[in-house]
């Protein structure tokens, strides 16, 4: 390899920058830092990382591992697990019609959330992003249900959908649709759609605010240029707003799916999984077996199944959907010294 050297006071050869190679400090200079400084940097990083790792291990990793351990026992929750049954709980899980029904109902809730709730939230966000009189009030009004706790929401709608005396039946009766109402949460055919209506009222405001935040980042100059070029409102929304809102929509879908998989408190307050398991979710079944029937081993198997379903979905979603949103977001500790 041909090298070129210069003496002190001489101009560097043509093509060689005076400050050294293009690209800043080389990796060699990084490795030439004093050992004491490198050890100090690693100790600083370790000191900031250890508290988070300890909390994650105590409150996330250890409960998961303990639930996995207990799931191999036929244990009622008293004393130490001793009746080892191997994978019997998981075999029972795969043949349990209630749990298989939970999977089907969870899928229906996911499809309804993604197909109905999120488009409605997006439409309201686009509407409230326009220059409307009182739009701040409407934003607060639609977001207010999300602030309420699930227990309060459940109690409220249990009174609204109460048979005969509920507000829903009275309103339908006043407009001549009294035959539509009835046993909302007690009818096997109506309980799941009614439950989804409550879910939609409770959570669509959260997704609406996410979309509103995303719409604020869409440059107005793009819409103005498209308007000058003759693009209509639908064309501007399809070719400008929707693509730029893509990262926000993908995050919203992810949160909606995970929330539907883990749904518990709203269902428990409204129906406790009834009638005849027709509104039961995996979390409700877990609670029933773990804290009502004291079958902790089987309930732990259900919790592991929920964890694996959520984990697999999260990994696949990040790998194939969120990949381009996270590219270039990786940072390193290496830099110029």
C-alpha positions in Angstrom: 0.0 0.0 0.0 1.4 3.4 -0.9 1.5 5.9 1.9 2.2 9.7 1.7 3.9 11.5 4.6 4.4 15.2 5.1 6.9 17.1 7.3 5.9 19.7 9.8 5.1 22.9 8.1 4.5 21.4 4.7 1.2 21.4 2.9 -0.5 18.0 2.7 -0.6 16.2 -0.7 -3.5 16.9 -3.0 -6.5 14.7 -2.1 -5.6 14.2 1.5 -7.5 16.5 4.0 -5.4 18.5 6.4 -7.4 17.1 9.3 -6.9 13.5 8.5 -9.1 10.9 6.8 -12.7 11.8 5.9 -15.2 10.4 8.4 -14.0 11.7 11.7 -12.1 9.8 14.4 -11.1 6.3 13.4 -12.0 3.2 15.4 -8.3 3.0 16.3 -8.4 6.3 18.2 -11.4 4.9 20.0 -9.4 1.9 21.2 -6.4 4.1 22.1 -8.4 5.8 24.9 -7.0 5.1 28.3 -8.2 1.9 30.0 -9.3 3.8 33.1 -11.6 6.0 31.0 -13.2 3.1 29.2 -13.7 1.2 32.5 -15.3 4.4 33.9 -17.7 4.7 31.0 -18.8 1.1 31.3 -19.3 1.5 35.1 -21.4 4.5 34.5 -23.6 2.7 31.9 -23.8 -0.3 34.3 -24.9 1.9 37.2 -27.7 3.4 35.2 -28.9 0.1 33.7 -28.9 -2.1 36.8 -31.9 -0.5 38.6 -34.1 -1.0 35.5 -32.9 -4.5 35.0 -33.6 -5.3 38.7 -37.1 -3.9 38.5 -37.7 -5.8 35.2 -36.5 -9.0 36.7 -38.5 -8.7 39.9 -41.8 -7.6 38.5 -41.8 -9.0 35.0 -39.4 -11.8 34.4 -39.8 -13.6 37.8 -43.6 -13.7 37.7 -43.5 -15.1 34.2 -41.0 -17.8 35.1 -42.9 -18.7 38.3 -46.2 -18.9 36.4 -44.4 -21.2 33.9 -43.2 -23.4 36.8 -46.6 -23.6 38.5 -48.3 -24.5 35.2 -46.7 -27.9 35.4 -48.4 -28.7 38.7 -51.9 -29.5 39.8 -51.9 -26.9 42.5 -54.6 -25.2 44.5 -52.6 -22.2 45.7 -52.0 -23.5 49.3 -48.6 -24.7 50.3 -45.8 -25.5 47.9 -46.6 -27.0 44.5 -46.0 -30.8 44.8 -48.3 -32.6 42.4 -46.3 -32.5 39.2 -48.4 -33.2 36.2 -46.1 -32.2 33.3 -47.9 -30.8 30.3 -51.4 -32.0 31.4 -52.6 -28.5 32.0 -51.6 -27.5 28.4 -53.2 -30.6 27.0 -56.4 -29.8 28.9 -56.1 -26.2 27.6 -56.1 -27.3 24.0 -59.2 -29.4 24.5 -61.2 -27.0 26.7 -64.1 -25.6 24.7 -64.3 -22.6 26.9 -60.7 -21.6 26.2 -61.1 -22.3 22.5 -64.2 -20.1 22.6 -62.1 -17.4 24.3 -59.7 -17.5 21.4 -62.6 -17.1 18.9 -64.2 -14.3 20.9 -60.9 -12.6 21.2 -60.4 -12.7 17.5 -63.8 -11.3 16.9 -63.1 -8.4 19.3 -59.8 -7.7 17.5 -61.4 -7.7 14.1 -64.2 -5.4 15.3 -61.7 -3.1 17.0 -59.5 -2.8 14.0 -62.3 -2.7 11.4 -64.8 -0.5 13.2 -63.3 1.4 16.2 -60.1 2.6 14.6 -61.7 3.9 11.3 -64.3 5.7 13.4 -61.6 7.2 15.5 -59.7 8.3 12.4 -62.7 9.9 10.9 -63.5 11.8 14.0 -59.8 12.9 14.2 -59.8 14.2 10.7 -63.1 16.0 11.3 -61.9 17.6 14.6 -58.6 18.6 12.9 -60.6 21.1 10.7 -61.2 24.7 11.7 -64.5 24.1 13.6 -66.1 26.3 16.2 -65.8 24.6 19.6 -63.5 21.8 18.4 -61.5 21.9 21.6 -64.7 21.2 23.5 -65.5 18.2 21.2 -62.0 16.9 21.6 -62.4 17.0 25.4 -65.9 15.5 25.2 -64.8 12.5 23.1 -61.6 11.9 25.1 -63.4 12.0 28.5 -64.7 8.4 28.5 -61.1 7.1 28.3 -60.3 9.0 31.6 -63.0 7.1 33.4 -62.0 3.8 35.0 -63.3 0.5 33.6 -65.2 -0.2 36.7 -67.1 3.1 36.5 -67.8 2.5 32.8 -69.1 -1.0 33.5 -71.4 0.2 36.3 -72.7 3.0 34.1 -73.5 0.8 31.1 -75.0 -1.9 33.3 -77.6 0.7 34.3 -78.0 2.0 30.7 -78.6 -1.5 29.3 -80.7 -2.8 32.2 -83.7 -4.7 30.9 -86.9 -2.7 30.6 -85.8 0.1 33.0 -82.6 1.0 31.2 -82.0 4.2 29.2 -81.3 2.2 26.1 -84.7 0.4 26.1 -86.6 3.7 27.0 -85.0 5.5 24.1 -85.7 2.7 21.6 -89.3 2.5 22.9 -89.7 6.3 22.4 -88.8 6.0 18.7 -90.9 2.9 18.1 -88.1 0.4 18.2 -89.0 -1.2 21.5 -88.7 -4.7 19.8 -85.0 -4.2 19.3 -84.1 -3.8 22.9 -84.4 -6.4 25.7 -81.8 -8.6 27.4 -78.7 -6.9 26.1 -76.1 -8.6 28.3 -78.3 -11.6 29.0 -78.9 -12.6 25.4 -76.3 -14.9 23.9 -76.6 -13.3 20.5 -76.5 -9.7 21.7 -74.0 -9.8 24.5 -70.8 -9.6 22.4 -72.0 -6.7 20.1 -73.2 -4.8 23.1 -69.9 -5.4 24.9 -68.1 -4.1 21.9 -70.2 -0.9 21.8 -69.1 -0.2 25.4 -65.5 -0.9 24.5 -65.8 1.4 21.5 -67.3 4.2 23.6 -64.5 3.8 26.2 -61.4 3.5 24.0 -62.1 5.3 20.7 -61.2 8.7 22.2 -57.7 7.5 23.0 -57.1 6.4 19.4 -58.7 9.6 18.2 -56.2 11.7 20.2 -53.3 9.6 18.8 -54.5 10.4 15.2 -54.9 14.1 16.1 -51.4 14.2 17.3 -50.2 12.5 14.1 -52.3 15.0 12.0 -50.5 17.9 13.6 -47.2 16.7 12.0 -48.6 16.7 8.4 -47.2 19.8 6.6 -50.0 22.1 5.5 -47.9 23.1 2.5 -48.5 19.7 1.0 -52.2 20.1 1.2 -52.0 23.6 -0.2 -49.9 22.5 -3.2 -52.2 19.6 -3.9 -55.2 21.9 -3.7 -53.6 24.2 -6.2 -53.0 21.2 -8.5 -56.7 20.4 -8.4 -56.7 17.5 -5.9 -60.0 17.0 -4.1 -60.4 16.3 -0.4 -60.5 12.6 -0.8 -57.4 12.6 -3.0 -55.5 14.8 -0.5 -56.5 12.4 2.3 -55.6 9.3 0.4 -52.3 10.4 -1.1 -51.0 12.8 1.6 -52.7 12.4 5.0 -53.0 8.7 5.1 -49.4 7.8 4.1 -47.9 10.4 6.5 -50.2 9.1 9.2 -49.0 5.5 8.6 -46.7 5.2 11.7 -49.4 6.5 14.0 -52.0 4.1 12.5 -49.6 1.1 12.9 -49.0 1.9 16.6 -52.8 2.4 17.1 -53.5 -1.0 15.6 -50.8 -2.6 17.8 -52.3 -1.1 21.0 -55.8 -2.1 20.0 -55.0 -5.7 19.3 -53.0 -6.1 22.6 -55.8 -4.5 24.5 -58.4 -6.8 23.1 -56.3 -9.8 23.9 -55.9 -8.8 27.5 -59.4 -7.4 28.1 -60.7 -8.3 31.6 -62.0 -5.6 33.9 -64.8 -4.2 31.7 -66.1 -7.7 30.9 -66.0 -8.7 34.5 -68.0 -5.8 35.7 -70.6 -6.0 33.0 -71.1 -9.8 32.5 -68.5 -11.8 34.4 -68.2 -13.8 31.1 -71.9 -14.8 30.9 -74.3 -15.8 29.7 -73.0 -19.3 29.4 -69.4 -18.1 28.6 -70.6 -16.1 25.5 -68.7 -12.9 26.6 -65.8 -14.6 28.3 -62.2 -13.7 27.4 -59.0 -15.4 28.2 -58.3 -13.1 31.1 -61.8 -13.8 32.6 -61.3 -17.5 32.3 -57.9 -17.2 34.0 -59.5 -15.3 36.9 -62.4 -17.8 37.2 -60.0 -20.8 37.5 -57.4 -19.1 39.5 -59.4 -17.1 42.1 -62.8 -18.7 42.0 -62.0 -22.4 41.6 -58.5 -22.3 43.1 -57.0 -24.2 40.1 -53.8 -22.2 40.1 -51.9 -24.6 37.9 -54.4 -24.5 35.1 -54.8 -20.7 35.5 -51.1 -20.4 35.1 -51.2 -22.4 31.9 -53.8 -19.9 30.6 -51.6 -17.0 31.6 -48.6 -18.5 29.7 -50.8 -19.0 26.7 -51.9 -15.4 26.8 -48.3 -14.3 27.2 -47.1 -16.4 24.2 -50.0 -15.1 22.0 -49.1 -11.5 22.8 -45.4 -12.1 22.5 -45.6 -13.8 19.1 -48.0 -11.1 17.8 -45.7 -8.4 19.1 -42.6 -9.9 17.5 -44.2 -10.6 14.2 -45.8 -7.1 14.1 -42.6 -5.4 14.9 -40.7 -7.6 12.3 -43.1 -7.1 9.4 -45.1 -4.0 10.1 -43.1 -1.7 12.4 -39.8 -2.5 10.8 -39.5 0.6 8.6 -40.7 2.8 11.4 -37.8 1.6 13.7 -35.1 1.6 11.1 -32.4 4.1 11.9 -33.6 4.5 15.4 -30.7 2.5 16.9 -28.2 4.5 18.8 -24.7 3.6 19.9 -22.5 4.7 22.7 -19.6 5.1 20.4 -18.9 8.7 19.3 -16.2 11.3 19.0 -14.2 11.9 22.2 
